[in-house]
Amino acid sequence: MFIEPIVPIKEINELTKVNDISKLSNDKKNELSFKSIFNNALNNYIQAESKVDKDIYELSIGESDDVHNLMINTQKAEVSLDLVIQLRNKALDAYNEIMRMGV
């Protein structure tokens, strides 16, 4: 598992101005902030959930009978949600650990 290094504040500001990872220069691709990683995971979950909602709607009105892809998309949304929850939990654990540190 790759652990992201701590980057100086000025580099984080430069990275947050760029929304698309593909637009970053080669030396900046490895320096992503937690905010961008969390936002990407959250956006992936939102997209997966909207696809599931669309599939359920189409199935309910009879436009589609593809239950197989509905179940696959449901699992993708569930895994995406699990990732977001784990990222949140790890961030809270890190915050609590920092707060327990003595000065």
Contacts in CASP RR format, 6 or more apart in sequence:
PFRMAT RR
TARGET T0000
AUTHOR 0000-0000-0000
METHOD contacts of the structure
MODEL  1
MFIEPIVPIKEINELTKVNDISKLSNDKKNELSFKSIFNNALNNYIQAES
KVDKDIYELSIGESDDVHNLMINTQKAEVSLDLVIQLRNKALDAYNEIMR
MGV
4 31 0 8 1.000
4 32 0 8 1.000
4 34 0 8 1.000
4 37 0 8 1.000
5 31 0 8 1.000
7 15 0 8 1.000
7 31 0 8 1.000
7 33 0 8 1.000
11 28 0 8 1.000
11 31 0 8 1.000
12 33 0 8 1.000
12 35 0 8 1.000
14 28 0 8 1.000
15 24 0 8 1.000
15 28 0 8 1.000
15 31 0 8 1.000
15 32 0 8 1.000
15 33 0 8 1.000
15 36 0 8 1.000
16 33 0 8 1.000
16 35 0 8 1.000
16 36 0 8 1.000
18 24 0 8 1.000
21 29 0 8 1.000
21 32 0 8 1.000
21 36 0 8 1.000
21 40 0 8 1.000
34 91 0 8 1.000
37 87 0 8 1.000
38 84 0 8 1.000
38 87 0 8 1.000
38 88 0 8 1.000
38 91 0 8 1.000
41 80 0 8 1.000
41 83 0 8 1.000
41 84 0 8 1.000
41 87 0 8 1.000
42 84 0 8 1.000
44 80 0 8 1.000
44 83 0 8 1.000
45 77 0 8 1.000
45 80 0 8 1.000
45 81 0 8 1.000
45 83 0 8 1.000
45 84 0 8 1.000
48 73 0 8 1.000
48 76 0 8 1.000
48 77 0 8 1.000
48 80 0 8 1.000
49 77 0 8 1.000
49 80 0 8 1.000
49 81 0 8 1.000
51 73 0 8 1.000
51 76 0 8 1.000
51 77 0 8 1.000
52 70 0 8 1.000
52 73 0 8 1.000
52 74 0 8 1.000
52 77 0 8 1.000
55 64 0 8 1.000
55 66 0 8 1.000
55 69 0 8 1.000
55 70 0 8 1.000
55 73 0 8 1.000
56 70 0 8 1.000
58 64 0 8 1.000
59 65 0 8 1.000
59 66 0 8 1.000
59 67 0 8 1.000
59 70 0 8 1.000
64 70 0 8 1.000
END
